[in-house]
């Protein structure tokens, strides 16, 4: 399996200026390559390929000596990014999706340099070295595993610098087998309700920082013209608030997923298409703040690494069906307690939904069925992907 490791790096002021210059030149090269492809097709009806553009790099360096300060494979990677953007565009056209033609990148939106094969390494003192840049201080809080394939220097919106290593042939850390099973029903009142009766509280990180973000945004709007030092300072304050929200949310999701993976051997979740659910203007902010998509993606990833089984089931009617006798009745979102008129069961709405999700997950194990549109297949750890039922989200914003 492949895995990425991200570390904080601390370039000197001179190295920061050099990195900013290299990123600006790479953005210029990206836009020039994009423009060349557009003009060639518009004027001659011909498509330019990556090898044709890569063959022009020596001539570009002869005409523009400043490109000599950038490692050659970094420049090649810039052209590969343009090629990937056009391949993705043509793939969307063929699949009859929203095409989204490749766009130009301003220098402040081009934030990474990739060394695809060589030109980087870690010396005996623990410093990270890059060709044409030098040695940078690296905080390696954990060792890398597998074979390092590529390394990228990433600039964040707040001006911090990171090194991201992409490693292949990483051995998965399989956990001891567990016979415990659980159904997980995500919601907004609580982040998740488990079929064993336990709950994961919804931290609402964006709501907590909303006032501070609004204050920072007001100061930014009152700042001077674009490009001034005052405006850049205020922009970084806004970026730091967003970064803090993202870091807290990521830490919360990783910790909760780790707890679930250690406790249970089989996890049944709903196959939600979240991007359709956020179209509801009343619930969009709360759903985005809960970050269900990130939770499901991280759960599937960690389950595959740990050898756990995750089954994604049809979410329709999970809260409207009685978990005791399968009786179905309408349940408005305002009603938070399920009362079954047939068997007399009285249970929390989300707890009832999590029990139904677990039941559907157990039925789906070992049975083939159709795949839900736009929903990724479930993870089975070391075995093949498990079954998924056809369906859609029956109740938005559970």
C-alpha positions as CSV (number, residue, x, y, z in Angstrom):
1,X,0.0,0.0,0.0
2,X,1.0,3.6,-0.5
3,X,1.2,6.2,2.3
4,X,2.1,9.8,2.7
5,X,4.1,11.3,5.6
6,X,3.9,15.1,6.2
7,X,6.6,16.9,8.3
8,X,7.1,20.6,9.3
9,X,10.2,22.2,7.8
10,X,11.8,25.5,8.7
11,X,13.6,27.2,5.8
12,X,15.8,30.2,6.5
13,X,14.7,33.7,5.3
14,X,17.0,33.4,2.3
15,X,15.6,29.9,1.5
16,X,12.0,31.2,1.9
17,X,12.7,34.0,-0.7
18,X,14.2,31.4,-3.0
19,X,11.2,29.1,-2.6
20,X,8.7,31.9,-3.2
21,X,10.6,32.8,-6.4
22,X,10.6,29.2,-7.6
23,X,6.9,28.8,-6.9
24,X,6.2,32.0,-8.9
25,X,8.3,30.7,-11.8
26,X,6.6,27.4,-11.7
27,X,3.2,29.1,-11.8
28,X,4.4,31.1,-14.8
29,X,5.5,27.9,-16.6
30,X,2.2,26.2,-15.8
31,X,0.2,29.0,-17.2
32,X,2.4,29.3,-20.3
33,X,2.0,25.5,-21.0
34,X,-1.7,25.8,-20.5
35,X,-1.9,28.8,-22.9
36,X,0.2,26.9,-25.5
37,X,-2.2,24.0,-25.5
38,X,-5.2,26.3,-25.8
39,X,-3.7,28.3,-28.7
40,X,-2.5,25.2,-30.6
41,X,-5.9,23.6,-30.5
42,X,-7.8,26.9,-31.3
43,X,-5.5,27.9,-34.2
44,X,-4.4,24.5,-35.7
45,X,-6.8,22.0,-34.2
46,X,-3.9,20.0,-32.8
47,X,-3.2,18.7,-29.2
48,X,0.2,19.2,-27.7
49,X,1.5,16.3,-25.5
50,X,3.7,16.3,-22.5
51,X,6.8,15.0,-24.3
52,X,6.6,17.8,-26.8
53,X,6.4,20.5,-24.1
54,X,9.1,18.8,-22.0
55,X,11.5,18.9,-25.0
56,X,11.2,22.7,-24.9
57,X,12.6,23.0,-21.4
58,X,16.3,23.4,-22.5
59,X,15.4,26.2,-24.9
60,X,13.3,27.9,-22.1
61,X,16.3,27.8,-19.8
62,X,18.6,29.3,-22.5
63,X,16.1,32.1,-23.0
64,X,15.2,32.6,-19.3
65,X,18.3,31.9,-17.2
66,X,16.2,32.3,-13.9
67,X,14.8,28.8,-14.6
68,X,18.3,27.4,-14.1
69,X,17.8,27.9,-10.4
70,X,15.0,25.2,-10.4
71,X,15.8,21.5,-10.4
72,X,15.0,20.0,-13.8
73,X,12.6,17.3,-12.5
74,X,10.6,20.0,-10.7
75,X,10.0,21.7,-14.0
76,X,9.1,18.5,-15.6
77,X,6.5,17.8,-12.9
78,X,4.9,21.2,-13.6
79,X,4.3,20.1,-17.2
80,X,3.0,16.8,-15.9
81,X,0.4,18.7,-13.8
82,X,-0.8,20.4,-16.9
83,X,-1.0,17.1,-18.8
84,X,-3.0,15.5,-15.9
85,X,-5.4,18.5,-15.8
86,X,-6.2,18.0,-19.5
87,X,-6.5,14.2,-19.2
88,X,-9.0,14.7,-16.3
89,X,-10.9,17.3,-18.4
90,X,-11.3,14.9,-21.4
91,X,-12.2,12.1,-19.0
92,X,-15.1,14.2,-17.6
93,X,-16.2,15.1,-21.1
94,X,-16.2,11.4,-22.2
95,X,-18.1,10.4,-19.0
96,X,-20.7,13.3,-19.6
97,X,-19.9,15.0,-16.4
98,X,-19.4,18.7,-15.7
99,X,-16.1,19.2,-17.7
100,X,-14.4,22.1,-15.9
101,X,-11.8,23.3,-18.4
102,X,-8.3,23.7,-16.8
103,X,-7.7,27.2,-15.5
104,X,-4.7,29.4,-15.0
105,X,-3.1,29.5,-11.6
106,X,-2.1,32.8,-9.9
107,X,1.2,32.6,-8.1
108,X,-0.4,32.7,-4.7
109,X,-2.5,29.6,-5.6
110,X,0.5,27.6,-6.8
111,X,1.8,26.2,-3.5
112,X,4.0,23.2,-4.0
113,X,7.2,21.9,-5.6
114,X,7.5,18.2,-6.3
115,X,10.7,16.2,-6.6
116,X,9.4,13.1,-8.4
117,X,12.5,10.8,-8.3
118,X,15.7,12.3,-7.0
119,X,17.2,15.5,-5.8
120,X,16.3,15.2,-2.1
121,X,17.4,13.3,0.9
122,X,17.9,13.3,4.7
123,X,21.5,13.5,6.0
124,X,22.9,12.1,9.2
125,X,22.1,15.2,11.2
126,X,18.4,14.8,10.3
127,X,18.3,17.8,7.9
128,X,16.4,17.6,4.7
129,X,18.4,18.5,1.6
130,X,17.0,19.6,-1.8
131,X,18.8,20.2,-5.0
132,X,19.1,23.9,-5.9
133,X,17.8,24.9,-2.5
134,X,20.1,23.5,0.2
135,X,19.6,21.9,3.7
136,X,16.4,22.7,5.6
137,X,15.6,22.0,9.2
138,X,13.1,19.0,9.4
139,X,10.9,18.0,12.4
140,X,10.6,14.3,11.8
141,X,8.1,13.4,14.5
142,X,7.7,9.8,13.2
143,X,9.8,7.6,10.9
144,X,8.8,6.9,7.3
145,X,7.9,3.4,6.2
146,X,8.3,1.6,2.9
147,X,10.2,3.1,-0.1
148,X,10.1,6.9,-0.5
149,X,9.1,7.7,-4.1
150,X,8.5,11.4,-4.2
151,X,8.9,14.5,-2.0
152,X,7.0,17.7,-2.2
153,X,7.6,21.1,-0.5
154,X,4.2,22.6,0.4
155,X,3.4,26.2,1.4
156,X,0.3,26.6,3.5
157,X,-2.0,29.6,3.3
158,X,-0.5,30.9,6.6
159,X,3.0,30.8,5.3
160,X,4.1,27.6,7.0
161,X,6.2,25.1,5.1
162,X,5.9,21.3,5.0
163,X,7.6,18.3,3.4
164,X,5.4,15.6,2.2
165,X,6.9,12.1,1.4
166,X,5.0,9.6,-0.7
167,X,6.0,6.1,0.2
168,X,5.2,2.8,-1.6
169,X,5.4,-0.8,-0.4
170,X,4.3,0.1,3.1
171,X,3.4,-2.9,5.2
172,X,-0.1,-2.6,6.8
173,X,-0.4,-2.7,10.6
174,X,-3.0,-5.4,11.0
175,X,-4.7,-5.4,14.4
176,X,-5.7,-8.6,16.3
177,X,-9.1,-9.9,15.1
178,X,-12.2,-8.7,16.9
179,X,-15.7,-10.3,16.9
180,X,-17.4,-7.1,18.0
181,X,-19.7,-5.4,15.5
182,X,-21.3,-1.9,15.5
183,X,-23.6,0.2,13.4
184,X,-22.8,3.9,13.1
185,X,-25.5,6.5,12.5
186,X,-24.0,10.0,11.9
187,X,-26.1,13.1,12.7
188,X,-26.0,16.7,13.8
189,X,-27.4,16.6,17.3
190,X,-24.7,14.1,18.1
191,X,-21.8,13.4,15.7
192,X,-22.5,9.7,15.7
193,X,-24.7,7.3,17.6
194,X,-23.5,3.7,17.9
195,X,-25.7,0.6,18.0
196,X,-24.3,-0.4,21.4
197,X,-25.9,2.8,22.9
198,X,-22.8,5.0,23.1
199,X,-22.5,8.4,21.5
200,X,-19.9,10.6,20.0
201,X,-20.6,14.2,20.7
202,X,-20.6,16.8,18.0
203,X,-17.8,19.3,18.7
204,X,-19.0,22.0,16.2
205,X,-15.6,23.5,15.7
206,X,-16.7,26.0,13.1
207,X,-19.5,27.3,15.3
208,X,-17.0,27.8,18.1
209,X,-14.7,29.9,15.9
210,X,-17.5,31.7,14.0
211,X,-17.3,34.9,16.0
212,X,-13.5,35.1,15.8
213,X,-13.7,34.4,12.0
214,X,-16.3,37.1,11.5
215,X,-14.1,39.6,13.4
216,X,-11.1,38.8,11.3
217,X,-13.0,39.0,8.1
218,X,-14.3,42.5,9.0
219,X,-10.8,43.7,9.7
220,X,-9.7,42.2,6.3
221,X,-12.5,44.0,4.4
222,X,-11.4,47.3,6.0
223,X,-7.8,46.8,5.1
224,X,-6.0,48.8,2.4
225,X,-5.7,47.9,-1.3
226,X,-4.8,44.5,-2.5
227,X,-1.1,43.7,-2.3
228,X,-0.4,46.0,0.7
229,X,1.4,44.7,3.8
230,X,-1.5,45.5,6.0
231,X,-4.0,43.5,3.9
232,X,-1.6,40.5,3.7
233,X,-1.3,40.6,7.5
234,X,-5.0,40.6,7.9
235,X,-5.4,37.8,5.3
236,X,-3.0,35.6,7.3
237,X,-5.1,36.1,10.4
238,X,-8.2,34.8,8.6
239,X,-6.2,31.9,7.2
240,X,-4.9,31.0,10.7
241,X,-8.5,30.8,12.0
242,X,-9.5,28.5,9.1
243,X,-6.3,26.4,9.7
244,X,-7.1,26.1,13.4
245,X,-10.6,24.9,12.6
246,X,-9.3,22.3,10.1
247,X,-6.6,21.1,12.5
248,X,-9.0,20.6,15.4
249,X,-11.5,18.8,13.1
250,X,-8.8,16.5,11.7
251,X,-7.5,15.7,15.1
252,X,-11.0,14.9,16.4
253,X,-11.8,12.6,13.4
254,X,-8.5,10.7,13.6
255,X,-8.9,10.1,17.3
256,X,-12.5,8.8,17.1
257,X,-11.7,6.6,14.1
258,X,-8.7,5.1,15.9
259,X,-11.0,4.2,18.9
260,X,-13.6,2.6,16.6
261,X,-11.0,0.6,14.7
262,X,-9.5,-0.8,17.9
263,X,-12.8,-1.8,19.4
264,X,-14.8,-3.3,16.5
265,X,-14.0,-5.9,13.8
266,X,-17.0,-5.0,11.6
267,X,-18.4,-1.5,11.2
268,X,-21.6,-0.7,9.3
269,X,-22.1,2.8,8.1
270,X,-24.5,4.6,5.7
271,X,-23.5,5.2,2.1
272,X,-24.3,8.9,2.1
273,X,-23.7,11.2,-0.8
274,X,-22.9,14.3,1.3
275,X,-22.4,16.7,-1.6
276,X,-26.1,16.3,-2.4
277,X,-27.1,16.8,1.2
278,X,-25.2,20.2,1.6
279,X,-27.5,21.6,-1.1
280,X,-30.0,22.2,1.7
281,X,-29.4,25.8,2.7
282,X,-30.7,25.3,6.2
283,X,-28.4,22.4,7.0
284,X,-25.4,23.1,4.8
285,X,-23.2,24.8,7.3
286,X,-23.9,22.2,10.1
287,X,-23.3,19.3,7.7
288,X,-20.0,20.8,6.4
289,X,-18.9,21.5,10.0
290,X,-19.5,17.9,11.0
291,X,-17.4,16.7,8.0
292,X,-19.0,13.4,7.5
293,X,-17.1,12.8,4.2
294,X,-13.8,13.1,5.9
295,X,-14.9,10.8,8.7
296,X,-16.0,8.1,6.3
297,X,-12.9,8.4,4.1
298,X,-10.6,8.2,7.1
299,X,-12.6,5.3,8.5
300,X,-12.3,3.3,5.3
301,X,-8.6,4.0,4.9
302,X,-7.7,3.0,8.5
303,X,-10.0,-0.1,8.3
304,X,-8.1,-1.3,5.2
305,X,-4.8,-0.8,6.9
306,X,-5.9,-2.5,10.2
307,X,-7.6,-5.5,8.5
308,X,-11.1,-4.4,9.7
309,X,-14.3,-4.7,7.7
310,X,-16.5,-1.7,6.8
311,X,-19.8,-2.2,5.1
312,X,-21.7,0.7,3.5
313,X,-25.5,0.2,3.4
314,X,-28.5,1.8,2.0
315,X,-29.4,4.8,4.2
316,X,-33.1,5.1,3.1
317,X,-35.6,4.7,6.0
318,X,-33.0,3.8,8.6
319,X,-34.6,6.0,11.2
320,X,-38.2,5.4,10.1
321,X,-38.1,1.6,10.6
322,X,-38.5,0.0,14.0
323,X,-35.4,-2.0,14.9
324,X,-37.5,-4.4,16.9
325,X,-40.3,-5.4,14.5
326,X,-39.4,-3.6,11.2
327,X,-42.6,-1.5,11.3
328,X,-42.1,1.7,9.2
329,X,-43.7,5.0,10.0
330,X,-43.1,8.7,9.1
331,X,-40.6,10.4,11.3
332,X,-40.2,14.2,10.9
333,X,-36.7,15.6,11.9
334,X,-38.2,17.4,14.9
335,X,-39.2,14.0,16.5
336,X,-36.2,12.7,18.3
337,X,-37.7,9.6,20.0
338,X,-39.0,6.6,18.0
339,X,-42.2,5.1,19.5
340,X,-43.4,2.0,17.7
341,X,-47.2,1.5,17.7
342,X,-46.9,-2.2,16.9
343,X,-44.4,-3.6,19.4
344,X,-44.3,-0.6,21.8
345,X,-40.5,0.0,21.4
346,X,-39.5,3.5,22.7
347,X,-35.9,4.4,21.7
348,X,-33.8,7.4,20.6
349,X,-34.2,8.1,16.9
350,X,-30.5,7.9,16.1
351,X,-30.0,4.8,18.3
352,X,-32.8,3.1,16.4
353,X,-31.2,4.1,13.1
354,X,-27.8,2.7,14.1
355,X,-29.4,-0.7,15.0
356,X,-31.0,-0.8,11.6
357,X,-27.7,0.1,9.9
358,X,-26.0,-2.8,11.7
359,X,-28.7,-5.2,10.8
360,X,-28.5,-4.2,7.1
361,X,-24.7,-4.5,7.3
362,X,-24.9,-8.0,8.6
363,X,-27.3,-9.0,5.9
364,X,-25.0,-7.5,3.2
365,X,-21.9,-9.4,4.3
366,X,-21.2,-12.1,1.8
367,X,-24.0,-11.1,-0.6
368,X,-23.6,-9.4,-3.9
369,X,-25.7,-6.3,-4.8
370,X,-25.5,-3.2,-6.9
371,X,-23.2,-0.3,-6.1
372,X,-24.7,3.1,-4.9
373,X,-24.1,5.8,-7.5
374,X,-21.3,8.2,-6.5
375,X,-20.5,6.2,-3.4
376,X,-17.1,4.4,-3.1
377,X,-17.0,0.7,-2.4
378,X,-16.6,-0.5,1.1
379,X,-13.4,-1.7,2.6
380,X,-12.8,-5.3,3.7
381,X,-9.3,-4.9,5.0
382,X,-7.2,-7.5,3.2
383,X,-10.1,-9.1,1.3
384,X,-12.1,-7.9,-1.7
385,X,-14.6,-5.0,-1.4
386,X,-17.8,-6.0,0.2
387,X,-21.4,-5.5,-1.1
388,X,-23.3,-2.3,-1.1
389,X,-27.0,-1.9,-1.4
390,X,-28.6,0.4,-4.0
391,X,-30.3,3.5,-2.5
392,X,-30.2,7.1,-1.5
393,X,-30.3,9.3,1.5
394,X,-33.9,9.0,2.8
395,X,-33.7,11.7,5.4
396,X,-31.5,14.7,5.1
397,X,-29.7,16.0,8.2
398,X,-30.4,13.1,10.5
